[in-house]
Amino acid sequence: MVGLITSCKRLLKIRKGVDSLMATCENYSRQLGKIVNYLTKSTTLEDDPEHSYITAQPESLNKR
């Protein structure tokens, strides 16, 4: 009986850790979604000089 209780406690601790990890991953995903949304709305670097990002793939990567 003691082994069952110990196993249940361990399982609940692992579940809590997984829930925490999932919440962290969801938060990162939300943040990345906002960044991608922002980047896809900007057409040039001049659109927002405060947030300069690369908006086009370098030509050297398009060579075949």
C-alpha positions as protocol buffer text, in pm:
chain_id: "A"
residue {
  index: 1
  type: MET
  ca { x: 0 y: 0 z: 0 }
}
residue {
  index: 2
  type: VAL
  ca { x: 284 y: 239 z: 84 }
}
residue {
  index: 3
  type: GLY
  ca { x: 441 y: 168 z: -259 }
}
residue {
  index: 4
  type: LEU
  ca { x: 115 y: 263 z: -431 }
}
residue {
  index: 5
  type: ILE
  ca { x: 93 y: 595 z: -246 }
}
residue {
  index: 6
  type: THR
  ca { x: 458 y: 671 z: -324 }
}
residue {
  index: 7
  type: SER
  ca { x: 402 y: 590 z: -691 }
}
residue {
  index: 8
  type: CYS
  ca { x: 95 y: 814 z: -702 }
}
residue {
  index: 9
  type: LYS
  ca { x: 287 y: 1101 z: -543 }
}
residue {
  index: 10
  type: ARG
  ca { x: 567 y: 1057 z: -797 }
}
residue {
  index: 11
  type: LEU
  ca { x: 316 y: 1046 z: -1082 }
}
residue {
  index: 12
  type: LEU
  ca { x: 149 y: 1367 z: -962 }
}
residue {
  index: 13
  type: LYS
  ca { x: 488 y: 1539 z: -932 }
}
residue {
  index: 14
  type: ILE
  ca { x: 579 y: 1437 z: -1287 }
}
residue {
  index: 15
  type: ARG
  ca { x: 238 y: 1551 z: -1413 }
}
residue {
  index: 16
  type: LYS
  ca { x: 287 y: 1890 z: -1247 }
}
residue {
  index: 17
  type: GLY
  ca { x: 627 y: 1921 z: -1417 }
}
residue {
  index: 18
  type: VAL
  ca { x: 480 y: 1832 z: -1756 }
}
residue {
  index: 19
  type: ASP
  ca { x: 197 y: 2084 z: -1707 }
}
residue {
  index: 20
  type: SER
  ca { x: 453 y: 2353 z: -1623 }
}
residue {
  index: 21
  type: LEU
  ca { x: 663 y: 2264 z: -1927 }
}
residue {
  index: 22
  type: MET
  ca { x: 356 y: 2273 z: -2153 }
}
residue {
  index: 23
  type: ALA
  ca { x: 259 y: 2616 z: -2019 }
}
residue {
  index: 24
  type: THR
  ca { x: 610 y: 2745 z: -2088 }
}
residue {
  index: 25
  type: CYS
  ca { x: 604 y: 2604 z: -2441 }
}
residue {
  index: 26
  type: GLU
  ca { x: 263 y: 2763 z: -2506 }
}
residue {
  index: 27
  type: ASN
  ca { x: 398 y: 3097 z: -2387 }
}
residue {
  index: 28
  type: TYR
  ca { x: 700 y: 3072 z: -2620 }
}
residue {
  index: 29
  type: SER
  ca { x: 472 y: 2972 z: -2905 }
}
residue {
  index: 30
  type: ARG
  ca { x: 250 y: 3275 z: -2842 }
}
residue {
  index: 31
  type: GLN
  ca { x: 552 y: 3507 z: -2836 }
}
residue {
  index: 32
  type: LEU
  ca { x: 693 y: 3359 z: -3157 }
}
residue {
  index: 33
  type: GLY
  ca { x: 354 y: 3394 z: -3321 }
}
residue {
  index: 34
  type: LYS
  ca { x: 349 y: 3764 z: -3236 }
}
residue {
  index: 35
  type: ILE
  ca { x: 699 y: 3808 z: -3381 }
}
residue {
  index: 36
  type: VAL
  ca { x: 610 y: 3623 z: -3701 }
}
residue {
  index: 37
  type: ASN
  ca { x: 291 y: 3825 z: -3733 }
}
residue {
  index: 38
  type: TYR
  ca { x: 487 y: 4148 z: -3692 }
}
residue {
  index: 39
  type: LEU
  ca { x: 753 y: 4040 z: -3942 }
}
residue {
  index: 40
  type: THR
  ca { x: 503 y: 3935 z: -4207 }
}
residue {
  index: 41
  type: LYS
  ca { x: 321 y: 4269 z: -4182 }
}
residue {
  index: 42
  type: SER
  ca { x: 643 y: 4471 z: -4232 }
}
residue {
  index: 43
  type: THR
  ca { x: 742 y: 4505 z: -4595 }
}
residue {
  index: 44
  type: THR
  ca { x: 1066 y: 4700 z: -4561 }
}
residue {
  index: 45
  type: LEU
  ca { x: 1311 y: 4794 z: -4292 }
}
residue {
  index: 46
  type: GLU
  ca { x: 1193 y: 5154 z: -4322 }
}
residue {
  index: 47
  type: ASP
  ca { x: 842 y: 5058 z: -4203 }
}
residue {
  index: 48
  type: ASP
  ca { x: 966 y: 5058 z: -3848 }
}
residue {
  index: 49
  type: PRO
  ca { x: 1326 y: 5173 z: -3800 }
}
residue {
  index: 50
  type: GLU
  ca { x: 1307 y: 5092 z: -3429 }
}
residue {
  index: 51
  type: HIS
  ca { x: 1256 y: 4722 z: -3505 }
}
residue {
  index: 52
  type: SER
  ca { x: 1482 y: 4644 z: -3802 }
}
residue {
  index: 53
  type: TYR
  ca { x: 1456 y: 4283 z: -3915 }
}
residue {
  index: 54
  type: ILE
  ca { x: 1560 y: 4092 z: -4224 }
}
residue {
  index: 55
  type: THR
  ca { x: 1254 y: 4074 z: -4447 }
}
residue {
  index: 56
  type: ALA
  ca { x: 1397 y: 3899 z: -4755 }
}
residue {
  index: 57
  type: GLN
  ca { x: 1597 y: 3582 z: -4800 }
}
residue {
  index: 58
  type: PRO
  ca { x: 1954 y: 3648 z: -4918 }
}
residue {
  index: 59
  type: GLU
  ca { x: 2001 y: 3583 z: -5291 }
}
residue {
  index: 60
  type: SER
  ca { x: 2295 y: 3351 z: -5220 }
}
residue {
  index: 61
  type: LEU
  ca { x: 2050 y: 3105 z: -5063 }
}
residue {
  index: 62
  type: ASN
  ca { x: 1837 y: 3098 z: -5378 }
}
residue {
  index: 63
  type: LYS
  ca { x: 2118 y: 2974 z: -5607 }
}
residue {
  index: 64
  type: ARG
  ca { x: 2073 y: 2629 z: -5757 }
}
